[in-house]
Amino acid sequence: MARKRTVTNIADLKNYRDILFEVKDQVAWITINRPRILNAFREQTLDEMIDAVKSTREDPAIACIVFTGAGDKSFSAGGDFYAMRRLTFQNAYMWNDRMLGLAMAIRGVPIPVIAMINGWCMGGGHELALWCDLAIASENAVLGQTGARVAACPTVGATQYIPRLIGERLAREMIFLARRFSGKEAVEVGLINKCVAQKDLLAETLKWCETIKGHSAQTLRMTKKSLNFESDLLYASWQHGMELLAHVWGSEESLEGMNAFLEGRKPDFQGFRLRSKREMEKYLEGNARDMNAPPSMRRKK
């Protein structure tokens, strides 16, 4: 939901291109401002969001942060494929470190962070919502993990958080089958906290902000740190997931998935399965012919 930028103490020092940032009534609003592409984010967007989150530490009067997306169609569709198509194993850490950096900034800031979800909340955009402490959505919200459809791995929070929120079975269905949830369904399964009519989304979010403003900042800081304790231990899993993802970026299969999405067609992943099948048959045939032994030790034909 778009918000007009009001320049205040922190924001007047910034020159953001991809996000809007305003501090109003002790609430920091971070809006992904790329509505033409459903608020998909690129490297610069991630850098700006990280900077905006961290800058709130300079103003102890800020009670909470709200993340949202410009327009009324999308919170965030995730990573911008025009940016992600450029990734390879050699440069993947440049993207992965930014994703992990934003997640850690959100978890590390000593105030609650709210995801105000309107419309599409998919892939990396959904992982952004997962990193937030609270999530409220409008009835037109759609939440999902699209990685299996586009040959990307949701290992920057989705594989770690979703099973804890909705259970192992449903998490696997959401990830393996790319199942989507409406705002109402997301509340029912525990994926978000609340779902309201689209016209009420901003007002309900502001009620949460007012409630937080009336609570002890010291207590919120301490309890957020305590609540994060167990899932902080998942950091090793996040690092592991980032390395797995580094091997995905730039692969033929990942490029097929992203190109198909951008071209509006179905990806041909079956071709990769069949090619792997041929390679496996060649490997097994070689074993049967003693090709896995030194030439002098192979059986004579």
Sequence and secondary structure as in RCSB ss.txt:
>XXXX:A:sequence
MARKRTVTNIADLKNYRDILFEVKDQVAWITINRPRILNAFREQTLDEMIDAVKSTREDPAIACIVFTGAGDKSF
SAGGDFYAMRRLTFQNAYMWNDRMLGLAMAIRGVPIPVIAMINGWCMGGGHELALWCDLAIASENAVLGQTGARV
AACPTVGATQYIPRLIGERLAREMIFLARRFSGKEAVEVGLINKCVAQKDLLAETLKWCETIKGHSAQTLRMTKK
SLNFESDLLYASWQHGMELLAHVWGSEESLEGMNAFLEGRKPDFQGFRLRSKREMEKYLEGNARDMNAPPSMRRK
K
>XXXX:A:secstr
        TTGGG   SSEEEEEETTEEEEEE  GGGTT B HHHHHHHHHHHHHGGG TT  EEEEEESSSSEE
E  B HHHHTT  TTTHHHHHHHHHHHHHHHHHSSS EEEEE SEEETHHHHHHHHSSEEEEETT EEE  HHHH
T   TTTHHHHHHHHH HHHHHHHHHS  EEEHHHHHHHTSSSEEE GGGHHHHHHHHHHHHHTS HHHHHHHHH
HHTHHHHTTHHHHHHHHHHHHHHTT HHHHHHHHHHHHTS    HHHHHHHHHHHHHHHHHHHTTTTS GGGS  
 
